[in-house]
Amino acid sequence: MTPRRRYLALLGGLTIVLLAGATAGLALGSVRIPAGEVWAIVTGAAEPGPHRTIVLEVRAPRVVLGAVTGAGLAVIGTTLQALVRNPLADPFLLGVSSGASAGAVAVIVLGAGAGVATTVALPAAAFAGALAALVLVYALARRAGSLAGGRLVLAGVAVSYVLSALTSLILVTSASAEHVTEVLHWTLGGLGGARWDMLALPALALAAGTLLLIALARPLDLLLVGEEGATVLGLDTGRFRAAAFVLASLLTGVLVAYTGSIGFVGLMVPHAARMAVGAAHRTLLPVAALGGAAFLVLADLAARTVAAPQDIPVGVLTALTGGPFFLWMLRGHGARAEGGPA
């Protein structure tokens, strides 16, 4: 089989996994609905009834938001790992998600932008927080013109803790118990509040951001050869990184504004995709997007069925699986840095 056919077969396989996961997400829950009836409802062939309401109004927005968020986080993680040339980069570990959370929580609790919070002020504040956190981490980690992997992770963890403390401070000083409950559930990262009217902006941001990053695949590839090599090959690395950081922060802010902070998807999925198709971003980004969508749809299905009727925030489940993966990556990264076996 030629490499092109293997690549197309991989895309087809991931699409099938995503569709199977979405079907299971629509069918399983407190009320089980046969898969055949689910497809009849989705295609408009079923008669109106309670099952139609459950599938189309309750479960479908959650499945779609999960697919969009998973794809977006995987694309962001792939991009950040290329920009900072570090396999441990992830919007959660670099403090980007925490920055977005702090900005969004400030809007919710302090009431800035009341009345348009869900459409304009909330994503805008999340974007501003994500961009500020990313710029701060990058500045702290960069030393004498180089970017050390260990400093990057430490700076990201430190900034993430500071911003999490800031978020807690805003909550503690909030006079409204309703705000505390709402934000606490939101900061754990979940898809339970999904509605059709909140899907347009994340979907548009994902489509535009992914297409733009695929168009920028060559500059992202050039960064993999190093700062000097990319400059010699004609890339203005400073300007390109600045523009790409803004794009990654914008996409992170939009996603976090609607789902809260869901960690480690942007760390695990890009690595799996890179092992399957290599490091060339023109082929890597579509695989990462499809893999991230399928992963988060299945993770959310597990989160709401494994302890039913309790609905576990999917961010808790991704943290439980991503934490050990990160430690495994950290051990391998440290071994390579010391010249030992991974």
Salt bridges, closest charged atoms under 4 A:
GLU37 OE2 - HIS51 ND1 2.92
ASP197 OD1 - ARG195 NE 3.06
ASP221 OD1 - HIS281 ND1 2.66
GLU227 OE1 - ARG241 NH1 2.80
ASP236 OD2 - ARG239 NE 3.85
ASP300 OD2 - ARG62 NE 2.75
ASP311 OD2 - ARG62 NH1 2.84
